[in-house]
Amino acid sequence: MGDPRSQRHGDMQLLNAICTELRTVKRHQRNTSNVWDFNDLIINVQPNIATYQINQADFGTPLAVVSWNPTNPMWVARLIPIFQPQNMAFDYSLPNNIGNYYWPADGSNCTALRCAFYWRNGQAFIEFLPLPTLGCQYRVRYLMSANGINEAALSESPVSNEDADIVETRAALALLSTTEWQMPDTPSNRQYNAERRKDLFVTLTTTEKELRRQFEAAQLQVEGDRLTQRYNPCVG
């Protein structure tokens, strides 16, 4: 920002701008379907209870639900299909007590054939179908939420080092309108501040464009075999 006047944006403004841009970057990464900030939780299921509250503070986007019984040497992990809550009963004609008669081939007590995630009053829940009849466990794999940025310690690095530049540049752009280099008590000083903002806007916008191009390229997923050769002008 070119050494602006002290507190001509305040510490709180600076922190809020950085937190906003950090959340934006982390949301963008999550939406690429790459496994950024990956974590697990275990759901302990009880008989005759289909819905469970998720108390993980960092719970974000669910990726998969897997039957879980690691103490059983014959257990085989089984994916539980995830449905939208309104579609849980779509094309489903089994009785609710089918779990009494259904023994999964994975060797566990996990009788769920479907599950759904939803939020109620800001709290996450998971629901299973059919109604569980045996105690069991499911492992939920999920992407961590970006909401924990505000609770992170100041010494903690919430993004990778290669993404820090785009966060800093976007935060600087967001704070540009409140930045001052001269006391705005004279027309010449106000004109000087305005010109500095214009110059920095052009520079920061150009920098952010290139950083964003690199950031977008880092989110691409390469599938299948690739064979590339770097151009060498010394080879005829």
N, C-alpha and C positions, 0 to 999 in steps of 0.2 A: 504493500500500500504506500510505500515511499515515506515512512516515518511521519504519520499524521500526529496532530496534537494529542496530548495525553487525555484519555477518556473521551475522545471524539469519535470513537464508538466505545461504549462501556464494556466492561468485562462480561456482564450478563448478555448484552447484545451479541458479543462475539461467541459466547458459549452456545446461545440459542441457535445462531446461524450454523455453527459447526455441527451441532447435534442434528439439525434439520437435514443438512447435506449428507451426514453419515447415514441417517435412516433411509434417505433416498437411494444412496448407493447400495445399501444392503437389501432394500426391497427389489431393486433392479436385478441384483445378483440372484435373489430367490426366484424371481419370475423367469429366469433363463432355464430353469429345471436342472441346473447344476447343483450338486450336493454341497452348497455353501452352508456352514454352521450346522452341521449334521449332528443329531442327538437321538437318544432312545429313551423310552419310558416303559415301565411294566404296568399293565392293568391287571389287578387281582379281581377276578370275577367270582361272585357268590351265586349260589343257586337261587333261581326265581327273581333275579334282579338284572334287568336288561340295560339300564342306563347308568353311566358312571361319570362323575365329574373329574376333569383333568386339572390337577393342581400344579403342574409344572409351570413355573413363572416364565420360562423362556419358550413355551410352546407356541409354534407358529403354523407352518403349513404341513399337514400330514402327508407322508409319502407312501407308507405301507403299513399294514397290520398283519402280523405273522403269529401263528400258533406257537406257544412257548412251553416247553417241558424239557429243559436241558438235563435234568437228572435221569431221564428215561433214555437208556442207550438205543432203544428202538424208535425213538421219536424222529419224525421227519418234518421239517418246517413246511407249513402250508400257508399260502397267502389267503387272506380273507378279503373278498371283493369289497371295495368302498363304494357306497351308493350315496347320491344326494338324499337328504332326509325325506323329501317329498316323494322319492321313488323307491323307498325301502320295500313297499308292498307291491311294486310293479311286477306283474307276471309271476307272482309268488302264491302258490296254492297249498302250501304245507301247513298242518295244524301247529299251533303255538307250542305244543308239548312234544314236537318231533324229536327234541333232544333226548327224550327218554328212550328212544328206539334207535337213534342215529349214533353210530360209533365211527368216528373219523378214521380214515386209513393212515393218518399221520402218527397214530399211537399215543395221542394225548387225550385229555378230557375236553378239548376245545371243540364244541359242537356248532359254533357260529358258522353260518353260511353267507351272511352279509353283515356289514356294519356301516355306520354313518357318523359323521362329525357335524356338530353345529355349535353355535355360540348363543348363550342366553344371558342377557344383562352383563355382557363382557366376559363371561366365564365359558370355557370350552367344555364340551361333553362328548362322549362317545356312546353309541347305542348299538346293541347286537340283536340279530334276528337269526334263528328263533330264540325264544326265552331260554337262557342257560339253566341247565338242570344239575350240573356238577361244578364244583369249584375248580378253577383252572386259571391260567395266565395267558395274556397276549402281550407281545412286544410291539409297541408303536414306534415307528421311525418317522422323524419329522425334521423340518428345517426350523431353526431357532428364530424367534421373532426379533424384529429390529426395535421393538419398544423398550428393550433393556438399555438403550444408549444413555438415557437420562440417569440411570442408576449405576452406570459403570464408574469405576474409580478413575480419577484424572490421570493416574499413571498407567492405566490399561490402554492397550492399542486395539480399538474395536474393528479396524479394517487392516488389510495387509498393506505393507509399505508401498507397494506399487500403485495402490489406489489413493494414497494420502494426497497426492498432488491435485487430483480432480476435486477432492473435498475442499481443500484449501482455496483453490481458485474459485469454485462456486460460492463459497462463503464470502470471499472478498468481493465478488460481484454483488451479492445480496446486501453487503454492508456499505457499498460505495456511496449510496445517496446520503448517508449520515456521517461520512468521513469529512474532516476538516483539517487543513494544513495551516491556515491563517485565521486569526480572530475575525469573525464576520461582522466587524463593527464599522467597516468602510466599504464603499462600492468597489474599490480596487481589490481588497482582500476577498470579497465575495466573488468577484470575477475570476480571481486567481483560483479559488476553490472549484468553481464551475469548470474552468479549463482543465484543471488536473483530473477531475472526474471524467471528463470527456476523453482525455488521453488514455487514462487507465481503463476505461470501458472498452475502448478499441483493442488495447493490448491484452486485457484479461479475456475478452470474448474470443480473440484469435487463439490464445493459449488454451482456453477451455474446449474449443472446437477440436484441436488436435488431441488433447487429453481424452476427450470423449470418444474420438475415433479409435484410439488405442484401447480404451476401456471396453468399448463394444466388441472389438476384435478378440479381447481376452475371454469374452463370454461364449464364443463360438465353440460348438462341440464337433469334433472331427469323428466321423463314423467310417469304418471300412479302411482298407489299406491305402496308403499314400506313398508315392515315390516322387521326391522333388530333388532338383539339382540347382545349386547356387550358380548364378552366371559368373563366369570367369573370363575377362577380356583378354587374358594372356594365352588362352587356348584357342588355336585356330580352327 
